[in-house]
Structure formats: structure tokens, C-alpha cells
Amino acid sequence: MAEIHAARRGRAQEKIAGAGADAALITSGPNVRYLTGLASSNAALLLPASGAGILATDSRYALAARRDCPDLELIVERFIEPRLAEEMTSRGLHTVAFEAHEMTVERHAELTAKADGVKAVPFGRKIEELRTVKDPSELELLATACRISCQAIADVFALIRPGLTERQLAAALDRRMTELGAEGPAFQTIVASGPNGAIPHHVPADRPMRRGDLITMDFGARYGGYHADMTRTVALGEPAGWQREIYELVAAAQRSGLDAARPDADVGDVDAAARDLIRDAGHGDHFGHGLGHGVGLEVHEAPMIGYSRTGKLASRVPVTVEPGVYLPGRGGVRIEDVLVVGVGGSGGTGLLTTTTRELLVL
């Protein structure tokens, strides 16, 4: 893996040189992990436009850093950013790019006070841009996370019954993903039953499930640092006509969105492919969030697919497609899958979450 991370740093150095900087200070945790392989809650990378990088972390991660990042100069220090600021000065750096979207005003003030003679300039989301297109090793880790997620929901379907609470079902999903090899949930699992299904990010509560409920489960496994994200909505008992109607509408919208998610497609057009179907059916006001987002070292990362977003999709970019219809006081439906753009198409191997998308009646 050291070669993979070295190649990534090489691509990052091209961006640093292109920004006219002598080096970049990478402080976003996922970006540090992407460029070095080190998973740490306290690490930063000072990467020059050419030459070896300097990785700083504290004593809790020192052994892991020496094991995983043998080709980087290592500094073991509790207060990593002030120390790296001093290194900028001692190494004669004049212009250093920093991740302005991640750094607080307080940290920036401390950094510039310590980095005497160094000009700090915003770097933008240059590393996030590199992360959007995944290499084969990343796609395999993500595929494994998705396989675990699919198996977990298939196993947990049998537990759903009247009287089971949302919180109990969420805990069962989390436990099953871990049993199947996940590092843990990719995010806080959502289980929303009955009228709670109208809240897209409902927090599971002690509400017992009842016959006649639609139950939405939004969850995913984390494996090797990579995050799966999928959603299924099921019916507990025979669904009412309105429930079948909105489920079939969301399913059709999702198929349209999946088909539109192709290389060079404008993200706004992909969103519109699903959103227009929902709007034309009279539910435009009942679908307020974006259609999807990238997944990888973060569960929500570039590219964002929405009606106000710009940009185009590229091959080997994994994205979610997750339309929904939410009816206040009644319930809702969301269906979500992970698709790798340009790999197999929506009906082929590009779809990483394969558990049935038909309305399951339990």
C-alpha cells in the first residue's frame, strides 16, 4: 500500500505546484489517511511541492505511523500544527497552502503566528477532488462494505415484527454488520417507522412498529475506512394503496436516476432525471434533499448530486442515488443504492448494493 499512497502524494504535489505554493499543510483526517495510510484523530501532513513529506502525529499513533508510513519523515508531538508551523519556518518555506474549509479561525491564527515569514494561502478542496475517482483497491474496500451491508439487512428482515422498536431494529442492524466483519456502522443507523418515515434523518426512538407501517432503514457498514450507504423501505403487513403508490413512484425515480448517472453527465441533470418524475406526480414538495453524493473515506463526499449543484460525473466515481417521498403525519419512502459510475451500468457490476428494491411485505 505504501506505493499507492506515494502515487497519491505525487498527484497532490502536482496540485501544490499548480497553486504556486512551496508546500501544503493537510489537516483533514480523511485527506491525511488518503495520502499516508494513517488513520488518526490527531495527524497532519506537511507535503512539499517536491520531495518527501513530513507526517506529524502524537504518541498514541506513533507505532502505527512507523509501520504504515515508512517512507515519510515522522514527527511525534502532541500539538502537531504549531510544531509543523515551526518546521515551515526552519525549512525556509515561503508559501504554504492550507485546507481553509477544515481549519478553524483560532487554529489559523495560531498557525500563522508560529510560522514566521510564511504566507498561508487557501488550498481549496484539491485533495477531495483527487479522492473522487477511486483506484481498484478503494473500490474493493467499498464493495466489501456494501456486501456486508446487503447481507446484514437480508438477515435482519426476519426480525421485523409488530412490537419491535426502532431502536431495537437499529441495534440489530449495527450488531449484524459488525458480526459480518464491519469495523462498525458507517454512520448512525436510521430506522423510521410509520409517521416517523416522513422525517428523512429521523433518530431511532422507542416507538414500537405496527401493522400498516412503512419502515425505512438507512444504514451502512464501514470497512477498511470506506463507507457503504444504502436505504430500504419495507411494509409491515399489507400496504395501503397510497403506500404502494409512493413506493412505486420512488422506485421509478431511482431507476431513472441510476440510468442517468453516467460518465460526463451533469450532476444537475442526474438529479432532474429522478426529481422531475416525483414533481410530475404531484410530490415535488415532498422531496427536498439532493439525489445523492459520493462515498468513500467519508460517507458524504464529492461529488454532490442535487438540483443546485454543478459539475460532471466521471468513471470510477461511487455515488449514491436516493430519491424519497415524505408525507408529513403519514410516512415516507426512500430507496438508496451505491453505484460506481461507468462500471457495468445500473444493471451490471457497477451497482454495489444489490438487495432487492421491490417492496417487501413482512
Legacy VTK file of the C-alpha trace (Angstrom):
# vtk DataFile Version 3.0
C-alpha trace
ASCII
DATASET POLYDATA
POINTS 362 float
0.000 0.000 0.000
2.970 2.347 0.505
3.337 2.609 -3.281
-0.329 3.552 -3.656
-0.022 6.336 -1.091
3.210 7.582 -2.652
1.483 7.811 -6.031
-1.371 9.756 -4.465
1.075 12.176 -2.875
2.711 12.616 -6.270
-0.619 13.692 -7.771
-1.193 16.002 -4.815
2.221 17.583 -5.324
1.260 18.489 -8.863
-1.702 20.396 -7.433
0.538 22.106 -4.868
2.936 23.249 -7.567
-0.010 24.368 -9.683
-1.218 26.533 -6.801
2.159 28.280 -6.689
2.894 27.028 -3.163
6.069 25.577 -1.717
4.060 23.061 0.302
0.595 22.217 1.570
-0.483 21.551 5.124
-3.052 18.739 5.037
-5.120 18.648 8.226
-8.369 16.948 7.187
-8.329 13.460 8.732
-9.679 11.649 5.664
-7.223 13.504 3.429
-4.289 12.615 5.686
-5.381 8.974 5.588
-5.775 9.073 1.792
-2.247 10.402 1.301
-0.426 8.426 4.006
-2.500 5.410 5.030
-2.558 6.535 8.674
-5.935 6.567 10.407
-5.584 9.022 13.288
-7.651 11.551 15.205
-4.588 13.793 15.524
-2.363 13.874 12.468
-1.291 16.326 9.780
0.905 16.124 6.715
3.238 18.860 5.536
3.708 17.973 1.882
6.243 19.981 -0.175
5.748 20.553 -3.877
8.624 18.127 -4.376
10.404 15.731 -2.089
9.339 13.674 0.913
6.502 14.690 3.174
6.529 15.230 6.931
3.871 13.398 8.930
3.112 14.610 12.454
1.038 12.692 14.971
1.078 12.043 18.702
2.416 9.111 20.713
-0.865 7.171 20.506
-0.327 6.658 16.781
3.480 6.636 16.575
3.879 2.867 16.181
1.125 2.712 13.565
2.711 5.598 11.668
6.132 3.924 11.639
4.509 0.697 10.429
2.200 2.169 7.794
4.185 5.191 6.566
7.848 4.125 6.392
8.667 6.487 3.540
7.619 9.646 5.399
9.585 11.701 7.890
7.781 11.311 11.202
7.380 13.880 13.981
5.809 12.651 17.224
4.291 15.627 19.002
1.062 16.260 20.915
0.459 19.700 19.406
1.061 18.917 15.774
0.059 22.077 13.922
2.238 24.518 15.927
5.146 22.120 15.509
4.657 21.886 11.759
4.378 25.689 11.628
7.831 25.889 13.164
9.070 23.364 10.591
7.775 25.601 7.798
9.992 28.429 9.032
13.054 26.310 9.772
12.883 24.706 6.319
12.682 28.050 4.552
9.186 27.673 3.116
7.692 30.914 1.863
4.151 29.996 0.735
2.150 27.157 2.268
-1.359 26.202 1.181
-3.764 25.118 3.901
-7.213 23.500 3.984
-9.309 26.554 4.792
-12.566 24.578 4.752
-11.295 22.401 7.588
-9.207 24.768 9.722
-10.858 26.966 12.348
-10.117 30.660 12.666
-8.461 30.012 16.042
-6.153 27.324 14.649
-5.295 29.508 11.648
-4.319 32.379 13.915
-2.030 30.098 15.922
-0.542 28.630 12.753
0.310 31.981 11.194
1.710 33.276 14.498
4.105 30.315 14.701
5.041 30.188 11.000
7.256 33.248 10.944
7.888 34.549 7.445
5.466 32.085 5.840
2.487 33.180 3.752
-0.540 30.906 4.247
-2.889 30.651 1.245
-6.120 28.644 0.867
-5.593 25.367 -0.967
-9.252 24.676 -1.702
-10.629 21.139 -1.807
-7.832 19.875 -4.029
-7.341 16.581 -2.175
-11.077 15.917 -2.103
-11.037 16.345 -5.886
-8.336 13.675 -6.144
-10.372 11.380 -3.899
-13.490 11.384 -6.094
-12.119 8.886 -8.645
-11.324 5.657 -6.798
-8.476 3.281 -7.537
-9.072 -0.510 -7.651
-8.050 -1.043 -4.026
-10.560 1.562 -2.861
-13.349 0.085 -4.950
-12.711 -3.348 -3.464
-12.889 -1.994 0.092
-16.097 -0.154 -0.736
-17.556 -3.233 -2.426
-16.834 -5.269 0.701
-18.550 -2.648 2.869
-21.571 -2.826 0.579
-21.645 -6.640 0.591
-21.648 -6.630 4.384
-24.477 -4.093 4.397
-26.568 -6.129 1.962
-26.121 -9.340 3.924
-26.918 -7.587 7.202
-30.244 -6.202 6.002
-31.181 -9.541 4.409
-30.530 -11.248 7.752
-32.385 -8.631 9.798
-35.568 -8.641 7.694
-36.671 -11.764 9.597
-36.593 -9.865 12.908
-39.073 -7.176 11.882
-42.417 -7.732 13.609
-45.087 -5.746 15.465
-43.800 -4.560 18.834
-40.133 -4.335 17.829
-38.926 -0.787 18.412
-36.986 1.409 16.005
-34.082 1.483 18.432
-34.025 -2.317 18.714
-34.012 -2.743 14.941
-31.208 -0.197 14.525
-29.151 -2.017 17.172
-29.755 -5.359 15.446
-28.547 -3.946 12.124
-25.431 -2.463 13.715
-24.660 -5.713 15.522
-25.123 -7.838 12.416
-22.835 -5.636 10.324
-20.126 -5.993 12.952
-20.621 -9.753 13.124
-20.134 -9.900 9.355
-16.777 -8.125 9.545
-17.517 -4.388 9.556
-15.332 -2.072 11.611
-18.619 -0.554 12.702
-21.555 1.380 11.250
-20.636 3.957 8.629
-22.912 6.467 10.396
-25.735 6.464 12.931
-28.243 3.978 11.580
-31.672 5.407 10.790
-34.845 3.411 11.397
-38.049 5.386 10.842
-41.428 3.653 11.131
-44.948 4.829 10.426
-45.295 8.635 10.552
-41.610 8.948 11.529
-40.789 7.899 7.961
-41.680 11.440 6.883
-38.509 12.645 8.650
-35.564 11.823 6.333
-32.980 11.774 9.152
-35.166 10.543 11.986
-33.281 9.321 15.068
-34.489 5.829 16.072
-36.771 6.011 19.090
-38.713 3.620 21.299
-41.731 3.642 19.008
-42.960 0.047 18.530
-43.680 -0.965 14.967
-47.272 -1.645 13.996
-49.036 -3.406 11.174
-49.690 -0.949 8.405
-46.338 0.827 8.903
-43.825 1.601 6.232
-40.366 1.182 7.773
-37.357 2.992 6.313
-33.853 1.787 7.210
-30.849 3.906 6.176
-27.560 2.277 7.170
-24.164 1.107 6.006
-21.046 -0.749 7.068
-17.571 0.753 7.373
-14.767 -1.495 6.152
-11.104 -0.539 5.761
-12.147 3.059 6.327
-14.660 3.020 3.432
-18.341 3.751 3.967
-21.354 1.994 2.482
-24.692 3.823 2.430
-27.978 2.193 1.459
-31.663 2.574 2.287
-34.551 0.158 2.081
-38.221 0.738 2.890
-40.442 -2.227 3.732
-44.100 -2.671 4.650
-45.216 -4.389 7.840
-48.420 -6.065 6.763
-50.358 -5.428 3.570
-49.629 -1.867 2.395
-52.370 0.646 1.711
-52.904 1.985 -1.767
-51.144 5.293 -1.059
-48.151 3.428 0.322
-47.781 1.305 -2.820
-48.249 4.406 -4.954
-45.420 6.407 -3.406
-43.164 3.340 -3.227
-43.592 2.645 -6.938
-43.016 6.333 -7.692
-39.769 6.432 -5.710
-38.603 3.158 -7.280
-39.239 4.545 -10.772
-37.440 7.779 -9.902
-34.477 5.847 -8.586
-34.236 3.733 -11.740
-34.248 6.922 -13.785
-31.520 8.445 -11.621
-29.367 5.315 -11.814
-29.693 5.238 -15.601
-28.708 8.919 -15.818
-25.587 8.518 -13.641
-23.118 8.023 -16.476
-19.641 9.423 -17.222
-19.751 13.103 -18.255
-23.341 13.504 -17.029
-24.059 16.835 -15.372
-24.932 16.259 -11.708
-27.905 18.617 -12.018
-29.268 16.571 -14.923
-28.889 13.344 -12.929
-30.857 14.891 -10.082
-33.519 16.117 -12.505
-33.923 12.653 -14.032
-35.380 11.459 -10.727
-36.798 14.693 -9.339
-38.893 15.501 -12.417
-40.748 12.199 -12.124
-41.601 12.915 -8.500
-42.612 16.508 -9.269
-44.787 15.495 -12.202
-46.604 13.035 -9.929
-47.550 15.910 -7.632
-44.968 15.254 -4.924
-42.363 17.886 -5.744
-42.775 19.472 -2.302
-42.262 16.073 -0.671
-38.694 15.545 -1.934
-36.459 18.253 -0.538
-32.969 16.761 -0.310
-30.438 16.110 -3.059
-30.488 12.916 -5.078
-27.135 11.612 -3.903
-23.488 12.049 -3.054
-20.108 10.429 -3.333
-18.967 7.819 -0.807
-15.510 6.685 0.249
-13.364 7.628 3.229
-16.330 9.809 4.211
-19.955 8.805 3.976
-20.794 12.145 2.326
-18.111 13.392 -0.057
-17.758 14.860 -3.525
-19.488 14.825 -5.894
-22.813 16.072 -4.566
-25.770 15.336 -6.843
-28.528 17.911 -6.433
-30.678 20.480 -8.159
-28.355 23.336 -7.158
-25.070 21.513 -7.790
-22.650 21.847 -10.687
-20.058 19.537 -12.172
-19.906 16.294 -14.110
-19.575 12.665 -13.145
-16.533 10.613 -14.109
-15.787 6.917 -14.394
-14.865 5.026 -11.210
-16.701 7.518 -9.008
-19.016 5.779 -6.494
-22.198 7.721 -5.794
-25.487 7.130 -4.035
-28.841 7.568 -5.746
-31.512 8.074 -3.079
-34.808 9.725 -4.026
-37.595 9.865 -1.469
-41.161 10.977 -0.889
-42.081 12.141 2.612
-45.698 12.795 3.630
-45.944 14.629 6.983
-48.049 12.760 9.529
-48.336 9.687 7.324
-44.931 8.258 6.440
-42.375 8.103 3.685
-40.293 6.044 1.300
-36.618 6.266 0.401
-34.608 3.817 -1.707
-30.835 4.224 -1.888
-28.029 2.358 -3.615
-24.325 2.811 -4.294
-23.376 2.850 -7.967
-19.854 3.067 -9.387
-20.232 5.373 -12.390
-19.043 3.917 -15.679
-18.587 0.388 -14.328
-21.146 -2.010 -15.726
-24.098 0.392 -15.812
-27.056 0.408 -13.422
-27.941 -3.168 -14.293
-24.413 -4.556 -14.105
-21.459 -4.818 -11.780
-21.419 -1.078 -11.117
-24.261 -1.453 -8.626
-22.635 -2.389 -5.305
-25.802 -2.681 -3.212
-27.907 -5.450 -4.664
-30.515 -6.380 -2.035
-33.982 -6.325 -3.615
-35.547 -2.961 -4.317
-39.042 -4.377 -4.715
-41.494 -3.510 -1.941
-41.009 -6.205 0.645
-44.147 -7.042 2.644
-43.250 -8.589 6.003
LINES 1 363
362 0 1 2 3 4 5 6 7 8 9 10 11 12 13 14 15 16 17 18 19 20 21 22 23 24 25 26 27 28 29 30 31 32 33 34 35 36 37 38 39 40 41 42 43 44 45 46 47 48 49 50 51 52 53 54 55 56 57 58 59 60 61 62 63 64 65 66 67 68 69 70 71 72 73 74 75 76 77 78 79 80 81 82 83 84 85 86 87 88 89 90 91 92 93 94 95 96 97 98 99 100 101 102 103 104 105 106 107 108 109 110 111 112 113 114 115 116 117 118 119 120 121 122 123 124 125 126 127 128 129 130 131 132 133 134 135 136 137 138 139 140 141 142 143 144 145 146 147 148 149 150 151 152 153 154 155 156 157 158 159 160 161 162 163 164 165 166 167 168 169 170 171 172 173 174 175 176 177 178 179 180 181 182 183 184 185 186 187 188 189 190 191 192 193 194 195 196 197 198 199 200 201 202 203 204 205 206 207 208 209 210 211 212 213 214 215 216 217 218 219 220 221 222 223 224 225 226 227 228 229 230 231 232 233 234 235 236 237 238 239 240 241 242 243 244 245 246 247 248 249 250 251 252 253 254 255 256 257 258 259 260 261 262 263 264 265 266 267 268 269 270 271 272 273 274 275 276 277 278 279 280 281 282 283 284 285 286 287 288 289 290 291 292 293 294 295 296 297 298 299 300 301 302 303 304 305 306 307 308 309 310 311 312 313 314 315 316 317 318 319 320 321 322 323 324 325 326 327 328 329 330 331 332 333 334 335 336 337 338 339 340 341 342 343 344 345 346 347 348 349 350 351 352 353 354 355 356 357 358 359 360 361
